[in-house]
Amino acid sequence: MLLNWIKSNRGFIVLLLCFGIFRTAVADWNPIPSGSMRPTLLEGDVVFVNRLAYDLKLPLTDVVLARMGEPERGDVVTFSSPRDGTRLIKRIAALPGDTVEMRDEVLYLNGEAARYDAPEAVTETLAEWGAQVPATRWTEHLLGHERRVQWLQGVTAHRSFGPVTVPEGEYLVLGDNRDNSADSRYIGFVPRHLLIGQARRVLVSADILANWAPRLGRFGHAL
């Protein structure tokens, strides 16, 4: 009976297999469940992930078959946590060989301090704690890259660390929401073979904190 079902549905089965291989080796999408990348990514965003940005891997494994490109500072990447295998999304802050440090929120890379401007005061809802806290968003400029980052007030966080030198073949990642992100300050450096791909843009978005209302302005938003 099973054999007959397979024969009668072989086209559909082949389609599923091709779709599965495509998602695990070529391209994927990743829903954003937390606020660790605010304000760049919001809870309810679904991002497009290019799995061929860095490595061609054997489907369903971390076995690298060929290198396709090199990760760069500022890339938003998905990866498997070196601590427990959970899929995470963060920004690459430092490359192999870089010396990185944070002093009272200010990021230093190879001895150069980041510059911060364009402050914006906001109120952030911390869903996991059911609380609202004041926050400040800044544009961080460092070694030719810039991004919006967020600092929270009144929460416990690792606001200082290092200096540390990133080992060969590994990367230091940080969330843009600096005081509410389980990143390399907590999970350590990320080996290259655990990188899944580069997040390129927001495909669709819904406000999961407000009745799943679509955020049309974020559809197709480039990262």
C-alpha positions as CSV (number, residue, x, y, z in Angstrom):
1,M,0.0,0.0,0.0
2,L,2.8,2.4,0.9
3,L,4.6,1.6,-2.4
4,N,1.4,2.4,-4.3
5,W,1.0,5.7,-2.5
6,I,4.6,6.6,-3.3
7,K,4.2,5.7,-7.0
8,S,1.0,7.8,-7.2
9,N,2.5,10.8,-5.5
10,R,6.1,10.6,-6.7
11,G,5.9,14.0,-8.4
12,F,4.8,15.7,-5.1
13,I,7.5,13.8,-3.2
14,V,10.2,15.0,-5.6
15,L,8.9,18.5,-5.3
16,L,9.2,18.3,-1.5
17,L,12.7,16.9,-1.7
18,C,13.8,19.7,-4.0
19,F,12.2,22.3,-1.8
20,G,13.9,20.8,1.3
21,I,17.3,20.8,-0.5
22,F,16.8,24.4,-1.6
23,R,15.9,25.6,1.9
24,T,18.9,23.8,3.5
25,A,21.5,24.5,0.9
26,V,20.6,27.6,-1.2
27,A,18.2,30.0,0.4
28,D,15.9,30.2,3.5
29,W,13.8,32.5,5.5
30,N,14.1,33.2,9.2
31,P,11.4,34.6,11.5
32,I,12.5,37.0,14.1
33,P,11.1,35.9,17.5
34,S,12.9,38.4,19.8
35,G,14.1,42.0,20.1
36,S,17.8,41.3,20.2
37,M,18.4,43.0,16.8
38,R,16.2,46.1,17.5
39,P,16.0,48.6,15.9
40,T,17.3,46.9,12.7
41,L,15.0,43.9,13.0
42,L,11.7,43.7,14.8
43,E,9.8,40.8,16.3
44,G,7.5,39.5,13.6
45,D,9.9,40.2,10.7
46,V,10.7,37.4,8.4
47,V,14.1,37.8,6.7
48,F,15.5,36.2,3.5
49,V,18.7,34.3,4.2
50,N,21.3,33.6,1.4
51,R,22.8,30.3,2.4
52,L,25.4,30.5,-0.3
53,A,26.8,33.8,0.8
54,Y,29.8,32.1,2.6
55,D,29.8,28.3,2.1
56,L,28.2,25.6,0.1
57,K,27.2,22.9,2.6
58,L,26.0,19.3,2.5
59,P,22.3,19.7,3.0
60,L,21.1,19.2,6.6
61,T,24.7,19.3,7.9
62,D,27.4,21.8,8.8
63,V,29.9,20.0,6.4
64,V,31.4,22.6,4.1
65,L,31.8,21.5,0.5
66,A,33.2,24.8,-0.9
67,R,33.8,28.4,0.2
68,M,31.7,30.8,-1.7
69,G,32.6,34.1,-0.1
70,E,34.0,35.8,3.0
71,P,32.0,37.1,6.0
72,E,32.5,40.8,6.5
73,R,32.2,43.2,9.4
74,G,28.6,44.5,9.6
75,D,27.0,41.4,7.9
76,V,23.8,40.3,9.6
77,V,24.1,36.5,9.8
78,T,22.1,33.5,11.0
79,F,24.1,30.8,12.7
80,S,23.8,27.8,15.1
81,S,24.8,28.8,18.6
82,P,28.1,27.2,19.7
83,R,26.5,26.8,23.1
84,D,23.4,24.8,22.4
85,G,22.7,24.8,18.7
86,T,19.9,27.3,18.7
87,R,19.5,29.3,15.5
88,L,20.3,32.9,16.2
89,I,20.6,36.1,14.1
90,K,23.2,38.8,15.0
91,R,25.7,41.1,13.3
92,I,29.3,40.3,12.7
93,A,31.3,42.9,14.8
94,A,34.8,41.5,14.5
95,L,36.7,39.2,12.1
96,P,39.5,36.6,12.8
97,G,42.6,38.5,14.1
98,D,40.6,41.6,15.2
99,T,41.1,42.9,18.7
100,V,37.8,44.0,20.1
101,E,36.8,45.7,23.3
102,M,33.7,47.3,24.8
103,R,33.9,50.0,27.5
104,D,30.7,51.3,29.0
105,E,28.8,50.5,25.8
106,V,31.4,52.0,23.5
107,L,32.8,49.5,21.0
108,Y,36.5,49.5,20.2
109,L,38.0,47.6,17.2
110,N,41.7,47.3,16.7
111,G,42.3,50.3,19.0
112,E,39.7,52.6,17.3
113,A,36.7,53.7,19.2
114,A,33.3,53.9,17.6
115,R,31.6,57.2,17.2
116,Y,28.0,57.7,18.1
117,D,25.6,60.3,16.9
118,A,21.9,61.0,16.0
119,P,20.5,59.9,19.4
120,E,16.8,59.1,19.7
121,A,15.0,58.5,23.0
122,V,12.3,55.7,22.8
123,T,10.4,53.5,25.2
124,E,11.0,49.7,24.6
125,T,8.6,46.9,25.6
126,L,10.5,43.9,27.0
127,A,8.0,41.1,26.2
128,E,9.9,38.5,28.2
129,W,9.7,40.6,31.3
130,G,6.4,42.3,30.7
131,A,8.0,45.7,31.3
132,Q,8.6,49.0,29.5
133,V,12.0,50.7,29.9
134,P,13.5,53.9,28.5
135,A,16.1,53.4,25.7
136,T,18.3,55.4,23.4
137,R,19.1,54.6,19.8
138,W,22.3,55.8,18.2
139,T,24.1,55.5,14.9
140,E,27.3,53.7,15.5
141,H,30.2,54.5,13.1
142,L,33.3,52.3,13.1
143,L,35.9,51.5,10.5
144,G,33.7,52.6,7.6
145,H,30.6,50.8,8.7
146,E,27.5,52.2,10.4
147,R,24.3,50.8,12.0
148,R,21.6,51.9,14.4
149,V,22.1,50.4,17.9
150,Q,20.1,50.6,21.0
151,W,21.0,50.9,24.7
152,L,18.5,50.2,27.4
153,Q,18.3,51.8,30.8
154,G,17.8,50.0,34.1
155,V,18.6,46.4,32.9
156,T,21.6,44.2,33.7
157,A,23.9,43.6,30.7
158,H,27.6,43.1,29.8
159,R,28.4,46.7,28.9
160,S,32.2,46.2,29.1
161,F,34.5,43.3,28.0
162,G,37.9,42.6,26.7
163,P,40.1,43.4,25.0
164,V,40.0,40.0,23.2
165,T,41.5,38.9,20.0
166,V,39.2,36.8,17.7
167,P,40.7,33.4,16.9
168,E,41.4,32.2,13.4
169,G,38.3,30.8,11.7
170,E,35.9,32.4,14.2
171,Y,33.8,35.6,14.5
172,L,32.5,37.9,17.2
173,V,28.9,38.7,16.9
174,L,26.7,41.3,18.6
175,G,23.0,42.1,18.6
176,D,22.1,45.7,17.7
177,N,20.0,45.8,20.8
178,R,23.1,45.8,22.9
179,D,21.6,45.4,26.3
180,N,19.2,42.6,25.4
181,S,21.1,40.2,23.2
182,A,22.5,36.7,23.9
183,D,25.6,37.2,21.6
184,S,29.3,36.5,21.8
185,R,29.5,38.2,25.2
186,Y,27.5,35.2,26.5
187,I,27.9,32.3,24.0
188,G,31.5,33.0,22.8
189,F,33.0,33.2,19.4
190,V,31.1,31.6,16.4
191,P,33.2,29.2,14.3
192,R,32.7,29.7,10.5
193,H,31.2,26.2,10.0
194,L,28.3,27.2,12.2
195,L,27.4,30.2,10.0
196,I,24.2,29.4,8.1
197,G,24.0,32.4,5.8
198,Q,23.6,36.1,5.4
199,A,20.3,37.9,6.0
200,R,19.7,40.2,3.1
201,R,16.3,41.8,3.5
202,V,12.9,41.6,5.3
203,L,10.4,39.6,3.2
204,V,7.3,40.3,5.2
205,S,6.5,41.7,8.7
206,A,3.7,41.6,11.2
207,D,3.5,43.3,14.6
208,I,3.2,40.3,16.9
209,L,2.8,42.7,19.9
210,A,-0.3,44.3,18.3
211,N,-2.7,41.7,17.0
212,W,-0.4,40.6,14.1
213,A,-1.1,43.7,12.1
214,P,1.0,43.7,8.9
215,R,3.8,46.3,8.8
216,L,3.7,47.0,5.0
217,G,6.4,49.6,5.2
218,R,8.9,46.8,6.1
219,F,8.1,44.5,3.2
220,G,11.2,44.1,1.1
221,H,13.3,46.3,3.4
222,A,17.0,45.8,2.7
223,L,19.4,45.2,5.6
